[in-house]
Amino acid sequence: MSFYRNRLSEFQKVLETDRIDFHHVRRLCFNGIPDDSGYRPLCWKLLLNFLTSQVSVGRVPKKQRETYDNFVRETVVNLGLNENHDLESGAMLEDHPLNPNPESKWVTFFKDNEVLLQIDKDVRRLCPDISFFQQATEFPCKLVVENPHVETLRKRVEQTVLNSANVTRNRLGITNITLSRKRAIEEYQPLPPGEEAHWEVVERILFIYAKLNPGQSYVQGMNEIIGPIYYSFACDPNVEWRRKFLSHQIVFNNINKINFTNRPKLMVRGSAILLSLIFLLSDVIRIWDSLLADSSRFSFLIHVCCAMMILLRDLLLAGDFPTNLKLLQNFPEMDIHKVLQKAVELQR
């Protein structure tokens, strides 16, 4: 317990100053960030260059938040305006869903929906071991939830009820029609109007990123990257920081630094999404403390992957390739510090 208090004291001395020693912060974070006092959200913002060591931590990057709000207006609000609102206002809609013109807004709409459908499917099953992403956020996007004429991203790809009829004829020649209603089971139940679940916020962030980066668009697995970052910032014990620092701009600035391709085949699933599908969220966050603090940015990830294989060496030598791949993707429960300690040994 005294060691933990000393760790808290070290972080307090470094972070609660007008000018932060960034290199000292890196060294402290590499060995793990205490869960208390909200140090992790602050440290991750520093490590992700969302805040700089030359800026007082009390200052809020207002310009970046305004930029994100503008992105929401351009890519979600303006494109999600209800057609009925246009008709009520007397607007003449010359465009229509069957318009073959490549410049038609409907062509763009349908292409966007293909991407949005994949994002929606992925974020609904984000971090299934916890219920956090199903819960309502304290600070829903007012630009979306308070405008009745804006169609939310969830509603754009909402699964609809299918009505079907089964027609049969009995021996007397009487026709019987049986009506049935079928609907796919939703993983997350929708919240009341005016509220927004955390997974919906993540969905909007990823959709905007895909719109702003059409060359890369959305790659499956990005939801697993943003999940731990969003969770850490949304759980900041400081209410004001929770309100002002959602992970919007951080994702835009850093998600494209992670290569989702050209990885070794054996570790393509684990390393490409930073082990977030292999370990529980609490263990993933501890691993990311070290990965984000790594001065060469993610080279430590290779040592972590190697450490995992060394710790399972006997089982891997006894199994074939499919068995070993399944074993690594379903890593046995183990103290994560044991894996990190072995990775540090390999790094030296």
N, C-alpha and C positions, 0 to 999 in steps of 0.2 A: 504493500500500500504506500509506503514511503517513496518507493521508486516512481509510482504513478503520480504522486504529488509533485515530485521533483520534475517530472516531465511536463506537468501542467504549468509549473512555475517557469520552466524554460520557454514554453510557448508564450506565456503571458509577457515575459520580458521582451521577447522579440517582436510580438505583434502589436502590443499596446504602446507604440511609439510613433512619433510624427514621421520618421523616416525608417523604413523597414529594411533590414539587412537580408536581401533576397537569397544570397548564397547560404546564409545560416538557416533560413526557412527551408531550403531544399534539403539540407543535411538532417534537420529535425523530422521533416515529413517522410523522408525515405524510411525511417525506422518506425513509422506509424504515427497517426494523428489521434490524440485523445478524443473520445466521443463527447466529452463534456464541454461546456462553455462555448459551443458554436465555433470552435477553431477550425474544423474541417471545411465548412463552406468558405470561410475566409481564405484558408490556405489554398484550396483548389482554385479560387478565383485568381490568386496570385500566380499559381503554377500554370494556369491556362492563359495568362497574360490579359485577363479581363480587368484586373487592377495592376498597377505598377508600384514598385517599391518606392517611387518618388512622390506618390500621391497619398495623401492621408486616407486611411481606410474609411473615414467617415464621409468622404465625398462620394456622391453617386454619379455614375456615368449617364447623366440625363440625356445627352445627345444620342447615345446608343439605344436607349429605350425608345426615344422618339423615332429613331430610324426603324426600329422593329414595328412600332405602331403604324408607320407609313406602309410597311410591307403588308401588314394585316389588311389595311384599307384597299390596297391595290390588288392583292391576290385572293382575298377571302370575301371582304365586304362588297366591293364593287362587282365582283364576278358572281356573288351569291344573292344579288338582289332578286326578289321575287318578280316573276313576269306579271303577276296580277297588279303589282304596284305600278309597273310601267303602263299597263293598260288603263288603270284608274287615273293616272296623271295625264292621259291623252297622248302618250308617246306612240308614234307609228313604228311598229316593229316589222321592218322589211325582211329581216333575217328569220330563218325558221330551221328546225332540226334537220330537214331534208335538203337544205341548201348545199349543193356540191362545191360551192366556191371555197378554195383552200383558205381564204382569208375570213371565212365565216366564223363568228364567235362560237358557233355550235361545234365546229370541228375541233377547236381548242378545248371546248368544254368536255367533249367525249374523250379526248386524249388525256386531259387532266384526270378524268374520272378513272381511267385505267390505272394510273399511278396511285391515285387516292384509294382505290379499292385494295391494292396491295398493302399500302400503309395502314389502312383501317384494320385489315385482318391481322397485321403484325402487332400493332399497339394494343389491341384488345386482349392479347395473351401475354403482355409484357409482365415479367416478374410474377409468375402465377403462384409463387410460394408465399406471397404477401397480398393483402387486400388494399394496399395503399393506393394503387392506380385506379381502383374502382370508386374511391371516395371523392367527394366534392372538394374542389380547390377553394381556398378562402378568397381568392382574388380572380374570379372569372373575367374573361375579356369582355369589357363593357361594350366595345365596338360591335360585338357579335350578339351577345345575349340580350342586350337592351334594345336592339333594333328588330321589330317584328317582321320586317320585310326582308331580312337577311336569312338565307338558308344556310344552316350550319353545315360543316363538312360531314358530320355524322349523318345528317338527314340526306345528304347528296348520295350516299351509298347505303342508305338504310334498307334492310331487307323487308320486302313488302309481303303482305298476306296474299296467298294464291288461292283463288276459288276454283274448285273443280267439281264436276258432276259425273256421277256414275249412272249410266242408263241401262236398265235391265228390263226384260219382258218375261212375264210368267206364262204358264200354260194356257191361261184364259185370254192371252193376247193383251193384257193390261200392262202398260208401260210404267215403270217406277223410276223416278229420278231421285238419287241420293246426293245431296250436296255435302261437300266437305271443305274444310279450311285447313290449309297447311302453311306452316311458317317455320323457317329454320330457327333453331335455338340460338339466342344471342348469349355470348359469354358474359357480357356486362349489361346489367339492366340500366336503361336510360334514366337520368335524373329528372326531377321536375323542371319546368321552364324557368329560366333565369339562373340555373345552376350549371356547372360544368365540371366534369370529372377530370382527374389528372391525366388520364389517358387521352382525353380529347385535346388537352393543351399540347401534349407530346405530338399528337396527330397533326395539329396545326403547324407546329414548329417544323416538322419533317416535310409537310406539304409545301410550306413557303420555301424551305431550302431547295426542294426539287424544282420549284418554279424559277428560283433565282439562279439555279445551276442546271440548265437543260442538258448540258453536255454529259454530266454525271447523273443527274436526276436522283431518284431514290434507289438505293441498293439495299436488298434485304439484309438485315443485320445492323443497319444504322439505328434502328429502334433499341437494340441492345446496347449501343454506345451511349445514346442519350439518356437511357433509363437511370443508371447510377448517378449521373451528373444532376439530372433533374431532381431525383429523390434527395440527394444530399442538400441541394439548395432549398428545396421546398420544405425541408425539415429543420431549417435554420431556427434556433430558439429565439432569435431576434426578429420580432414581428415586422419591423420596418424594413429589415434586410430581406425578409421573405417577400414582402410586397414589391420591393424595388429590384430585386435580383432573381428573376426566374432565368432559366438557362438559355434564353433566346439567342442573344448575340454571341454567347460563348460557343454554342454549337456551330453557328455560321462560320466563326473564325477558326475552328479547330477540327471539325468533322472531316474536312477534305484533306487534312494532314495524315489521316489514317488510310493506308492502302488496303483496299478490300480484295485485291487480286494479287497475283504473283507471289503467293505464300507457299511454303512447302506443303505438299499435299497432305502429309500426315497431320499437320497442325492447322489446316486451312480453316476448319470450323472454329477451333479454339482461339488461335492467335488473331484471326481477322476481326473478331469481335471481343478481343481482350478477355477471354476466358469467362465472359459473363453468362454463357449458357452452361458452363461446367460446374461452377461453384455457386453456393447460395449468395444472395445479395450482400449480406454482411461480410462474407469472405472476399467477394469481388471488390468491395469498397476498400478493404484493407490492402489488397493487392494494388489497387489503383493509387493508393497513397505513395507507394514506391515507384510505380510506373510514371506517374505524373512528375515526381520529383527527380526522375532520372535525367541527368544533364544531357544525355544523348537521345532523349525522348524515345522510349519504348525498346531500346536495345536490351534492357533488363528483362523484357518479355521473353526473349529467346532463352535466357538463363532459367526463367520460371518454368518454361515448357520442358527444358532439359531436366530440371530438378524433378518434375513430375514423373518423367520416364525412369530416372535413376531410382526413385523411391518405389517404383513398381517393376524394377528390373527383373526379378525372378519370375513374376507372372508374365511379363512380356516375352522373355526367352522361352517360356513354355507354350505360348500361344501362337496362332497363325495371324496373318495380317488382319482379316476381318475381326477376329476376336480381340486383337490388341487395339484396333481402332475404336471398337465399341467400349473397351475398358477405359481408354483415355477420355472418351467423350462422356463417360459415366464414372468419373473419378471417385474412388471410394472416400467415405468420410474420413477426414484427417485434420489435425490441427494445422491451420493454414500457416502458422508461424514456422512449422517444421519445413514446409515447402519453401518458404521465403528464406529460411536460414540456409538451406541447401543451395538455393539460387545465389545467395551472396557468396558462398564458398566457391561456386563455379566462376563467379565474376572476378574474384581475386586471382 
